């Protein structure tokens, strides 16, 4: 007979979203059951953000050694021990894993059950030898790689983000299908580690979600570093090549490689949860929820990558944490909450990085009509010149009165530099606030101030202000 548990909160999925809810709720003394069928930490820790950034860091170190000559530093050709790179990636995961472990959450007061969870009714879940009847349920089962329906692809046993970081040897030629953030990040990291890389993107350009100006900065960097890009053509089928998979493109070209990575998108994990028995709807976007992250069954929330409906579209770890905070306010304190993605930034961790928040140019014009675009290049930043990293620029979109509608940055440290723009959008601050802020010199952050000051530049040509200045001069 199943052991009955009656917590206030039952969380299904121990990835970023679920762990955040469980930890916060437990800190308030709320009885929490956390269920995870696989590895604690979910995709972000084990197969996503953490290993990818560790691999990127390894590639950066080699790239820096190969490009040090302009600084007067001569480094012999840097060789790569790919097995050691893999140990580095694994070591980073192991260093972070204790924060997400069963032991830590048990110590916080969370009851952790490592089993498959399934709803057996609108107010009950079974997992292993337990039956959980909770006041509220939070589904945080994440997402997984989506394989496109290309003939021969499944038979080629392609790599995904869940398996690419387990390679013990460097690919002789890595083929990447998909030019989104995952594809371009892994392409650049492997190329910097010495692997020939060919990236195929069916759309007209890589990073199709980003501002074309910003995507072009990254595209130039990838080409300069030797990544072969094939955009604007799909893959007709996958065949067996002489040393591994071969892509037969729609235009008839054949590209053979040793390994194939599929990075064409992700899909929410909703199968096997018994959602129908819980009175919860799901579709291609995920579990259907409203702006408050609640499903049709008001006891059940869905957050993170598996949340669809009104919450679909933003699948980032920081969005998972944001969702967790909203659910805590709703489920524990009964406060009204509403998802607002406008001030949520996104970052592609290439070199240079791309970071964006708010509206893009086309959407801003469609919604607001008259807008003003503020730009400032890294080449006009003293710190960027000192570090010889002058590629990229800031592009901010504001209303005629200075309300910030959006901002994109392509350049070194863009992910850090986007934060004040996100804060201004969230708090309703105008661009004049950034123009008046004192930034330390010399820092890359000054590109933000200089872009903001561009909003004030037309006032220097205002005839009335010029007359005022001239009048003031007469008085000494």
C-alpha positions in Angstrom: 0.0 0.0 0.0 1.3 3.4 -0.9 2.5 5.7 1.9 0.3 8.8 2.0 2.0 12.3 2.2 -0.1 15.5 2.6 2.3 18.4 2.1 1.2 22.0 1.3 3.2 21.9 -1.9 4.2 19.1 -4.3 6.8 20.0 -6.9 7.4 17.7 -9.9 10.8 18.2 -11.5 14.1 19.1 -9.8 15.5 21.4 -12.5 16.1 25.1 -12.0 12.4 26.0 -11.7 11.4 23.2 -9.4 14.4 23.6 -7.1 13.8 27.3 -6.7 10.1 26.8 -5.7 11.1 24.0 -3.2 13.9 25.9 -1.6 11.9 29.1 -1.2 8.8 27.4 0.1 10.9 25.3 2.6 12.6 28.5 3.8 9.2 29.7 5.0 8.6 26.4 6.8 6.1 25.1 4.3 5.9 21.2 4.0 7.2 20.4 0.5 7.6 17.2 -1.5 9.9 17.3 -4.5 9.8 14.6 -7.1 12.6 13.9 -9.7 12.8 10.9 -11.9 16.3 11.6 -13.2 19.2 13.8 -12.1 18.9 16.7 -9.6 19.6 20.0 -11.3 17.9 19.2 -14.5 19.0 20.2 -17.9 20.7 23.5 -16.9 23.2 21.8 -14.6 23.8 18.5 -16.4 23.4 19.2 -20.1 22.7 22.9 -20.7 23.9 26.2 -19.2 26.7 24.9 -17.0 28.5 22.4 -19.3 28.1 24.7 -22.3 29.6 27.7 -20.5 32.4 25.5 -19.3 33.2 24.3 -22.8 33.0 27.9 -24.1 35.5 29.0 -21.4 37.9 26.3 -22.5 37.6 27.5 -26.1 38.2 31.1 -25.0 41.5 30.2 -23.3 42.9 28.7 -26.5 41.6 31.5 -28.6 43.2 34.1 -26.3 46.6 32.3 -26.6 46.4 32.3 -30.4 45.5 36.0 -30.6 47.9 37.4 -28.0 50.6 38.6 -30.5 49.1 42.1 -30.9 49.7 42.6 -27.1 53.3 41.6 -27.5 52.8 38.2 -26.0 54.0 35.3 -28.1 52.5 31.9 -27.3 53.4 28.7 -29.2 50.7 26.9 -31.0 48.3 25.8 -28.3 47.4 22.1 -28.4 44.2 20.7 -27.0 43.8 17.7 -24.7 40.1 17.1 -25.4 39.9 14.5 -22.6 41.1 17.2 -20.2 38.5 19.6 -21.6 35.9 17.0 -20.8 37.3 16.6 -17.3 37.1 20.4 -16.9 33.4 20.4 -18.0 32.6 17.5 -15.6 34.5 19.2 -12.8 32.4 22.3 -13.1 29.2 20.3 -13.0 30.5 18.4 -9.9 31.4 21.7 -8.2 27.9 23.1 -8.6 26.0 19.8 -8.1 26.0 19.9 -4.2 23.8 23.0 -4.3 21.2 21.0 -6.2 21.6 17.7 -4.4 19.2 15.5 -2.5 21.2 15.9 0.6 21.0 19.7 0.5 17.3 19.8 -0.1 16.6 17.2 2.6 18.6 19.4 5.0 16.3 22.3 4.0 13.3 20.2 5.1 12.2 19.1 1.6 11.0 15.5 1.2 12.8 14.3 -2.0 11.4 11.4 -3.9 13.4 10.0 -6.7 10.8 8.3 -8.9 8.4 8.8 -11.8 5.5 11.1 -11.0 2.0 10.7 -12.3 -1.3 12.4 -11.5 -4.0 9.9 -10.5 -6.6 12.5 -9.9 -7.1 16.3 -9.7 -5.6 16.4 -6.3 -3.3 13.4 -6.1 0.0 12.2 -7.5 1.7 8.8 -7.2 5.5 8.4 -7.3 7.2 5.2 -6.4 5.7 3.9 -3.2 4.1 7.2 -2.3 0.8 8.9 -2.9 1.0 12.7 -2.5 -2.2 14.7 -1.8 -1.1 18.3 -1.7 -2.8 21.7 -1.5 -1.0 22.9 -4.6 1.1 21.1 -7.3 3.8 22.7 -9.4 4.8 20.9 -12.6 8.4 21.9 -13.6 9.4 19.0 -15.9 11.4 21.2 -18.3 12.0 20.5 -22.0 14.1 18.2 -24.2 15.7 18.4 -27.6 13.3 18.2 -30.6 14.5 16.3 -33.6 13.1 17.5 -36.9 11.4 15.0 -39.3 14.4 14.6 -41.6 14.7 11.2 -43.4 17.7 9.3 -42.0 18.3 11.6 -39.0 17.1 9.3 -36.3 19.1 6.4 -37.8 22.3 8.6 -37.7 22.1 8.7 -33.9 22.9 12.4 -33.7 24.2 14.3 -30.8 22.1 16.7 -28.8 22.9 19.0 -25.9 22.3 16.0 -23.7 25.1 14.0 -25.2 27.6 16.4 -26.9 29.4 17.2 -23.7 30.2 13.5 -23.1 32.5 13.2 -26.1 35.9 11.8 -25.0 37.6 12.7 -28.2 37.4 15.8 -30.4 35.2 15.4 -33.5 37.2 15.3 -36.7 34.5 17.4 -38.4 31.5 18.5 -36.4 28.3 19.1 -38.4 25.7 21.2 -36.6 22.1 21.4 -37.7 20.5 24.6 -36.4 21.7 28.2 -36.2 20.1 29.3 -33.0 21.9 30.1 -29.7 22.8 26.5 -28.9 24.1 25.8 -32.3 26.3 28.9 -32.7 27.6 28.7 -29.1 28.8 25.0 -29.6 30.0 25.8 -33.1 32.3 28.5 -31.9 33.5 26.6 -28.8 34.5 23.5 -30.8 36.1 25.6 -33.6 38.2 27.4 -31.0 39.3 24.0 -29.7 40.6 23.1 -33.1 37.7 21.2 -34.6 36.5 21.9 -38.1 32.8 22.9 -37.9 30.1 23.3 -40.5 26.8 24.8 -39.4 23.6 24.5 -41.5 20.7 26.8 -40.9 17.5 26.4 -42.9 16.5 30.1 -42.3 18.1 33.0 -44.2 20.6 33.7 -41.4 21.8 32.5 -38.1 20.2 33.7 -34.9 17.0 34.6 -36.6 15.3 35.8 -33.4 17.9 38.5 -32.9 18.2 41.9 -34.5 19.9 41.5 -37.9 22.6 44.0 -37.0 23.5 42.1 -33.9 23.4 38.7 -35.6 25.7 40.0 -38.3 28.4 40.8 -35.7 28.4 37.2 -34.5 28.3 35.8 -38.0 31.4 37.8 -39.0 33.2 36.5 -35.9 32.3 32.9 -36.7 33.5 33.2 -40.3 36.7 34.9 -39.2 37.4 32.0 -36.9 36.8 29.4 -39.6 33.3 28.1 -39.0 31.7 27.2 -42.3 28.1 28.5 -42.5 25.4 27.3 -44.8 22.3 29.4 -44.3 19.2 29.5 -46.4 19.1 25.8 -47.2 17.4 22.9 -45.4 18.5 19.3 -45.1 16.7 16.9 -47.5 18.1 13.7 -45.8 20.9 12.3 -43.7 23.0 9.5 -45.1 26.0 7.5 -44.0 29.2 9.1 -45.1 32.8 7.7 -45.3 33.6 8.5 -41.6 30.2 9.4 -40.2 26.9 11.1 -41.1 26.5 13.1 -44.3 24.0 15.9 -44.8 22.3 16.0 -48.2 21.1 19.6 -48.5 18.0 20.8 -50.4 20.3 22.4 -53.0 21.9 19.0 -53.7 25.2 19.7 -51.8 26.6 16.9 -49.6 28.5 17.7 -46.4 30.1 14.8 -44.7 31.4 14.8 -41.1 32.4 12.6 -38.2 29.7 13.8 -35.8 26.3 15.5 -36.2 24.8 17.7 -33.5 21.1 18.6 -33.8 20.3 22.0 -32.3 17.0 22.9 -33.9 14.9 23.6 -30.9 13.3 22.0 -27.8 9.9 20.7 -26.8 8.3 20.6 -23.4 8.2 17.4 -21.4 4.6 16.7 -20.6 4.2 13.0 -21.5 3.5 10.3 -18.9 2.3 12.8 -16.2 -1.4 11.8 -16.3 -2.4 15.3 -17.0 -5.8 14.3 -18.3 -6.6 12.7 -14.9 -5.7 15.9 -13.2 -7.9 18.0 -15.6 -4.9 19.8 -17.0 -4.5 20.6 -20.7 -1.4 20.5 -22.8 -0.5 21.3 -26.4 2.6 21.8 -28.5 3.6 24.8 -26.4 3.5 22.9 -23.1 1.1 22.7 -20.2 -1.6 25.3 -20.9 -1.5 28.0 -18.2 -2.8 31.5 -17.8 -0.8 34.6 -17.0 -0.7 33.5 -13.4 0.9 30.2 -14.4 -2.2 28.2 -13.3 -3.7 25.4 -15.4 -7.4 24.7 -15.8 -7.1 22.8 -12.5 -6.5 25.7 -10.1 -4.5 23.5 -7.8 -1.9 22.9 -10.5 0.7 25.3 -11.7 3.3 24.8 -14.5 6.5 26.8 -14.6 9.8 26.9 -16.6 10.3 25.2 -19.9 7.1 23.0 -19.7 4.8 26.0 -19.2 2.8 26.8 -22.3 -0.3 28.8 -23.1 0.1 32.4 -21.9 3.6 31.6 -20.5 5.1 30.0 -23.6 8.1 31.3 -25.5 10.9 32.1 -23.0 12.9 29.0 -22.1 15.7 30.3 -20.0 17.0 29.4 -16.5 16.4 32.9 -15.3 12.8 32.7 -16.5 12.4 29.5 -14.6 13.6 31.3 -11.4 11.2 34.2 -12.2 8.3 31.8 -12.6 9.3 30.2 -9.3 9.0 33.6 -7.5 5.6 34.2 -9.0 4.3 30.8 -7.9 5.5 31.4 -4.4 3.6 34.6 -4.2 0.5 33.0 -5.6 0.5 29.6 -3.9 1.9 30.6 -0.5 0.6 34.2 0.0 -2.4 34.0 -2.3 -1.3 37.2 -4.1 -2.3 38.0 -7.7 0.6 37.5 -10.1 1.0 38.0 -13.8 3.8 36.9 -16.1 5.5 39.9 -17.8 8.3 39.0 -20.3 9.0 42.6 -21.4 11.9 43.2 -19.0 13.4 39.7 -19.3 16.7 39.8 -21.1 18.2 37.0 -23.2 21.8 36.3 -24.0 23.7 34.3 -26.6 27.1 33.4 -25.1 29.2 33.6 -28.3 32.2 35.9 -28.5 31.1 38.6 -29.0 28.0 38.0 -27.0 24.5 39.2 -28.0 22.1 40.4 -25.3 18.6 41.8 -25.8 15.7 43.0 -23.7 12.3 44.5 -24.6 11.1 45.2 -28.1 13.1 44.9 -31.3 13.1 47.6 -33.9 10.3 46.2 -36.1 8.0 45.4 -33.2 8.6 48.8 -31.7 7.7 50.6 -34.9 4.6 48.5 -35.3 3.4 49.2 -31.8 4.6 52.8 -31.3 5.0 54.3 -34.7 7.6 57.0 -34.2 10.7 55.8 -32.4 14.3 56.9 -32.0 17.3 54.6 -32.3 20.4 55.3 -30.3 23.7 53.6 -31.2 27.2 53.6 -29.8 30.1 51.5 -31.1 32.5 49.6 -28.9 35.3 51.1 -31.1 34.6 54.4 -29.4 35.2 52.9 -25.9 38.6 53.3 -24.4 38.6 50.0 -22.4 37.6 48.1 -25.6 40.5 49.7 -27.4 42.9 48.8 -24.6 41.8 45.2 -24.9 41.6 45.2 -28.7 38.0 44.0 -28.5 36.2 46.7 -30.5 33.7 44.6 -32.4 30.0 45.4 -31.9 27.7 48.2 -30.7 24.8 49.1 -28.5 21.4 49.7 -30.1 18.7 51.2 -27.9 15.1 51.9 -29.0 13.3 54.8 -27.3 10.2 56.9 -27.7 10.5 60.6 -28.6 10.2 61.4 -24.9 12.9 58.9 -23.9 10.9 55.9 -22.7 13.0 52.8 -23.3 11.3 50.2 -25.4 14.2 47.8 -26.0 17.9 47.4 -26.3 20.3 45.0 -28.0 24.0 44.8 -27.4 26.5 42.8 -29.5 30.0 42.9 -28.1 32.2 41.7 -25.2 30.3 41.4 -21.9 26.9 42.1 -23.5 25.2 39.8 -21.0 26.4 42.0 -18.1 25.8 45.3 -19.9 22.2 44.6 -20.7 21.2 44.6 -17.0 20.7 48.4 -16.5 18.6 48.5 -19.6 16.4 45.7 -18.2 16.1 47.6 -14.9 15.0 50.8 -16.6 12.4 49.0 -18.6 11.0 47.2 -15.5 10.9 50.3 -13.4 9.8 52.7 -16.2 12.9 54.8 -16.1 13.7 57.0 -19.1 16.9 56.9 -21.0 17.8 60.3 -19.4 18.4 58.3 -16.2 21.2 56.3 -17.8 22.6 59.5 -19.4 22.9 61.1 -16.0 24.4 58.1 -14.2 28.1 58.3 -13.5 29.9 55.2 -14.9 33.4 54.3 -13.8 36.2 54.9 -16.3 37.6 53.0 -18.1 34.9 50.3 -18.3 33.0 48.7 -21.1 29.8 49.9 -19.3 30.4 53.4 -20.6 29.0 52.2 -24.0 25.6 52.3 -22.2 26.1 55.9 -21.1 27.3 57.1 -24.4 24.4 55.5 -26.2 22.0 57.1 -23.7 23.7 60.5 -24.1 23.0 60.3 -27.9 19.3 61.0 -26.9 20.4 64.4 -25.6 22.5 65.3 -28.5 19.8 67.0 -30.6 19.2 69.4 -27.7 22.6 71.0 -28.3 21.2 72.2 -31.6 18.0 73.6 -30.1 18.0 77.4 -31.1 16.2 78.3 -27.8 18.8 76.6 -25.7 21.6 78.1 -27.7 20.1 81.6 -27.1 19.8 80.8 -23.4 23.5 79.8 -23.3 24.4 83.0 -25.2 22.4 85.1 -22.8 24.1 83.5 -19.8 27.5 84.2 -21.3 26.8 88.0 -21.3 26.7 87.9 -17.5 30.2 86.5 -17.2 
